[in-house]
Structure formats: C-alpha cells, structure tokens
Amino acid sequence: MLERRSALATAKPFTSAALEIRESPGFTLVQVAALSADFEKRLKPALGALPKAVGTAKVQEGRTLLRVGPSQFWAIGAADDDIAAALSGLGAVTPLTHSRTRIALAGAPAREVLAKLVPLDFHPKACLPGNFAMTGLHHTPVLVHCTGKASFDVYALRTFAMSVWEAIADAALEHSDRS
C-alpha cells in the first residue's frame, strides 16, 4: 500500500519563543455541496448543527464544519474519520484530504505574519476564532482559518504547499530566535 508523503517533508521547521509554524497532518477533509431546497435539513443527521454564514466554522463532535459557500461545506475531522461515507447520497461529496496541506501558526505574531501575506483584516475584532476566508497568498489559493486568539490553520493546495510554507516562514523571520 502506498504511504502518504508530506508535501512539506523537506521544509525547514520554524519555532521560536514567540511563534511556531508547523505542518498539521493527520486530518480528513471532505467537501459536500448540493442545490436542493432541503439539502441542509438532510445534512443535519450526519453533521449536526451547521454554521449559519459563509466564512464561519463550527466545532462539534471532533469535527470542524466550515460553510464555504451558500450550499457548500467542508467537514474536517481526524485522519480516520469516515465522514464521506455518512455524506454519500446527500449531495456532491468530494474528498479533498490528499489535495491539501494544513499549516498551523500559533503565537502572538501569527496575525502580523499573515497580514503581511494576504489581503485580510487580522485585527482581533475583525478576525475572530471560528472565522475563515478563502483568499490568495502569492497567487496561490488558500483557506485561512482562525482557530484561536493567536492561532491559525492555513489550507494550501498540496502542489503549492512548499511555496506557501516558504512565504509564511519568510514573513515570520523577524520573530525568529536566530540572530
């Protein structure tokens, strides 16, 4: 059986007293979408309460649900989460796990680092935990999810993961412990 190889296997780790940037592997990501009027009602047994607005996430039962469009959701769970099977027949189910790399930023400078790279307002009053946005980072599509007061997950296409990693690490250099 083939083993999944990290797109960031050769990435140089970034940790400092103020900031940690790391790959956050071991997740399942499934997109589900439909146009039927009763789509959300049919999703509730499998996913529970859904986020109400695009750009908001809800964490429940070990899974994070993101409303990425009016009738489109991402379900993110543990690596062994078989949510795709539970969603089968409820809409167009697209497994995205193997096409994405998740990069986690944690520490007080995380907002400042991301603000250097993407055209979003990262002020704590504008970007609250649970908010996310699909945007671009150096012409590469990414989803940036605020997971806590000073923590973010960045979902990048696997083929661009190293480029996104390097851009984030470069933007964070002033917070490095190296002199």
C-alpha angles and dihedrals in degrees: 000000000000118000122221111247118207116247085219097050091122097039116125109240118245119209130146137159090269105032141031123195115185143151111260105206130170103073140123119222121190128172120208125185138164141161100218117120092235096045097114092045090054091048096056097079090055100037107019122218111005128220108264102216135041108259095035130106133201125203116209139145093004093306134101117218119199124190100218095170140004092277100012131092139180117214113200119188143148120307091262095047109127095196092138090069092050090051095047111125094014095093141311104328116197121182108218101170097105094044096056137064120201118217117191124206120191130176141063095287094054094097092048093048093051092045088061090058112035133042097244134113106248096179108134091242092052101038109046128180106276094033121113139172137199107228142138132271113193090339091309120119113239138165113225114200122189102218099173145351091290103009135091140176118213116199111203131178107264093238090057098037096106092049091050091046092052093048091051093045091049091050088051097051094105087062093053121117089223117100 
